Amino acid sequence: MSRTPDVMKLTPFYGFFHYLASTIHSMWFRGDVAGTDNFPVDGPFLIASNHASHLDPPLVGCHVARQMRFFARKSLWSNRAFAWWLNQVETIPVERDSGDIGAIKRVLQALKENRAVVLFPEGTRSPDGLLHKPKAGVGLMACKTGVPVVPCRIYGSFQAFGKGAAIPSFGSPVTIVFGPPISAGDYDDPAAGKARYETAAQRIMDRIAAIPAPAYPVI
């Protein structure tokens, strides 16, 4: 990745793990990375991705040339050492399925700071590597912020280190594809009433599902 002005603004702590994740991807899980030109040039945005592995957050984040913010379940802060690390990389703690107001406020603050935030609409890792129904929470976050949402499809992370695996399968490729950004007008339908956030979440998930794996010519 080129050292763009945004990359130069990374905090030293975050920047170290940003490049470490990039190195790990290129050395042990090397797959294709496509669509990085789909990131908005100016202003904040959300990235919404499928989720099948603990590898997903760092491998998505390391290909975005700005300081990201991620979500993690609040229970992870019970380990003091890990909690310190999560705080250093500015992870947002969230209570699942609770409409966590504090998490929403942190997202809004991050976007005011011109950050990008990564969301996983399924809410947790896929148990089988397949795409699953999104939680309404991602629709809530998107509709409350009104910023563009860049859909992201990760291929191969379940095979590399899926739920239930004790150790990663080094050498198993992980491919990451970013799709064109979705404007608020395309995902948000205020007329949907009580189904507004579920509708937005499903529209975002549908865009993720529609992203194809990169096609390689047969030689």
Residue pairs with C-beta under 8 A, 6 or more apart in sequence:
1 7
1 22
1 62
1 63
1 65
2 65
4 65
6 65
6 66
6 67
7 15
7 18
7 65
7 66
9 66
9 67
10 18
10 66
10 67
11 67
13 88
13 89
14 67
14 88
14 89
14 90
17 58
17 89
18 61
18 62
19 62
21 58
21 59
21 61
21 62
22 62
22 63
24 58
24 59
25 31
25 59
25 62
25 63
25 174
28 168
28 170
28 171
29 55
29 59
29 156
29 157
29 160
29 168
29 170
29 171
29 172
29 173
29 174
30 173
31 155
31 156
31 173
31 174
31 175
31 176
32 175
32 176
32 177
32 214
33 63
33 175
33 176
33 177
34 175
34 176
34 177
34 178
34 214
35 177
35 178
35 179
35 180
35 211
36 63
36 64
36 178
38 150
38 178
38 179
38 180
38 181
39 45
39 64
39 65
39 116
39 150
39 178
39 181
40 148
40 150
40 181
43 114
43 147
43 148
44 110
44 111
44 112
44 113
44 114
44 115
44 116
44 117
44 145
44 147
45 116
45 147
45 148
45 149
45 150
45 181
46 116
46 117
46 118
46 119
46 141
46 142
46 145
46 147
46 148
46 149
46 150
47 60
47 64
47 68
47 116
47 117
47 118
47 119
47 149
47 150
47 151
47 152
47 178
48 118
48 119
48 120
48 121
48 138
48 142
48 149
48 150
48 151
48 152
48 204
48 205
48 207
48 208
49 56
49 60
49 118
49 119
49 120
49 121
49 151
49 152
49 153
49 154
49 208
50 56
50 120
50 121
50 122
50 126
50 131
50 152
50 153
50 154
50 208
51 120
51 122
51 123
51 124
51 125
51 126
51 154
52 125
52 126
52 129
52 154
52 157
52 158
52 162
52 163
53 125
53 154
53 157
53 158
53 160
53 161
53 162
53 163
53 174
54 125
54 161
55 157
55 160
55 161
55 168
55 174
56 120
56 125
56 154
56 157
57 70
57 118
59 154
59 157
59 174
59 176
60 118
60 152
60 154
60 176
61 68
61 70
61 118
63 176
63 178
64 116
66 114
66 115
66 116
67 90
67 115
68 115
68 116
68 117
68 118
69 90
69 91
69 92
69 106
69 107
69 110
69 115
69 116
69 117
69 118
70 89
70 91
70 92
70 117
70 118
71 91
71 92
71 93
71 94
71 103
71 117
71 118
71 119
71 120
72 86
72 91
72 92
72 93
72 94
73 93
73 94
73 95
73 96
74 93
74 94
74 95
76 82
76 83
76 86
76 93
77 83
77 86
77 93
86 93
90 110
92 103
92 106
92 107
92 110
92 117
93 102
93 103
94 100
94 103
95 103
96 123
96 124
96 135
97 123
97 135
97 137
99 137
99 140
104 140
104 141
104 144
107 117
107 141
107 144
107 145
108 144
108 145
110 117
111 117
111 145
111 147
117 141
119 138
119 141
119 142
120 138
121 134
121 135
121 138
121 201
121 204
121 205
121 208
122 131
122 132
122 133
122 134
122 135
122 205
123 134
123 135
123 137
125 162
125 163
126 132
126 158
126 162
126 163
127 163
127 164
128 158
129 158
129 159
129 162
131 205
131 208
131 209
133 202
133 205
134 201
134 202
134 204
134 205
135 201
136 197
136 198
136 201
137 197
137 201
138 200
138 201
138 204
139 187
139 196
139 197
139 198
139 199
139 200
139 201
139 202
139 204
140 197
140 200
142 149
142 184
142 187
142 188
142 200
142 201
142 204
143 184
143 187
143 188
143 196
143 197
143 200
146 184
146 188
147 184
148 181
148 182
148 183
148 184
149 181
149 182
149 187
149 204
149 207
150 178
150 179
150 180
150 181
150 182
151 178
151 179
151 180
151 182
151 204
151 207
151 208
151 211
152 176
152 177
152 178
152 179
152 208
152 211
153 176
153 177
153 179
153 208
153 209
153 211
153 213
154 174
154 175
154 176
154 177
155 174
155 175
155 176
155 177
155 213
156 172
156 173
156 174
156 175
157 174
159 169
159 172
160 168
160 169
160 172
160 173
160 174
161 167
161 168
161 169
175 213
175 214
177 211
177 212
177 213
177 214
179 207
179 208
179 210
179 211
182 203
182 204
182 207
186 203
187 200
187 203
187 204
188 196
188 200
189 196
189 199
189 200
190 196
192 199
